[in-house]
Amino acid sequence: NAGVTQTPKFQVLKTGQSMTLQCAQDMNHEYMSWYRQDPGMGLRLIHYSVGAGITDQGEVPNGYNVSRSTTEDFPLRLLSAAPSQTSVYFCASSPRRGGFNEQFFGPGTRLTVL
Amino acid sequence: AQSVTQLGSHVSVSEGALVLLRCNYSSSVPPYLFWYVQYPNQGLQLLLKYTTGATLVKGINGFEAEFKKSETSFHLTKPSAHMSDAAEYFCAVRLRLEADSNYQLIWGAGTKLIIKP
């Protein structure tokens, strides 16, 4: 199993550009989440999904969109990038049974917005 | 509001010394509790977890943590630090934020463990 994969590893955007961060998992997990990690702030939940076709907002959803058309994939879209979105983004998945009994993380995408 | 507090953004110990990383949470119901570790430039991985049962839980790499309900704490310890333990450690609590809502993980801000030779 590859686990949770994320692409790209690094990205530099200009203010106003849009892009999609990709996340895929091959463990047949129903729960998937996107977090951003900023120094001294831990992980903050952006959006999450409890299954294909179902998404919900987390703590910091503004400026981001998600969709979940398949169990495997959970892309995160930045609609119009802003410098405040400079961060490290992590995707995570979790089997639904037990609800967040353990999360499996991808390696992260380091995003810089100029 | 539900919260997780990790005392100390940086903790420095000598190699071979006791490691103690503190985590306190606020919750009105018994939570599930987790410690995750993040090595430089990597994602997070589960170190250990408490769900139910024995309050002293053992994890990978010689770490353990004790759930103390009366103190609302879940501190992480290791008897003897090794250079390879240098990493950032995150405490997390699984809660329902509202009665009928999905579970959420609430994260602490993280503690960077520095090991002195």
Interface residues (C-beta under 8 A of the other chain):
Chain A: V4 S33 G40 M41 G42 L43 R44 L45 Y48 V50 D56 G58 F90 A92 G98 G99 F100 N101 E102 Q103 F105 G106 P107 G108
Chain B: S9 Y32 F34 Y36 N41 Q42 G43 L44 Q45 L46 K49 T51 F90 R94 N102 Y103 Q104 L105 W107 G108 A109 G110
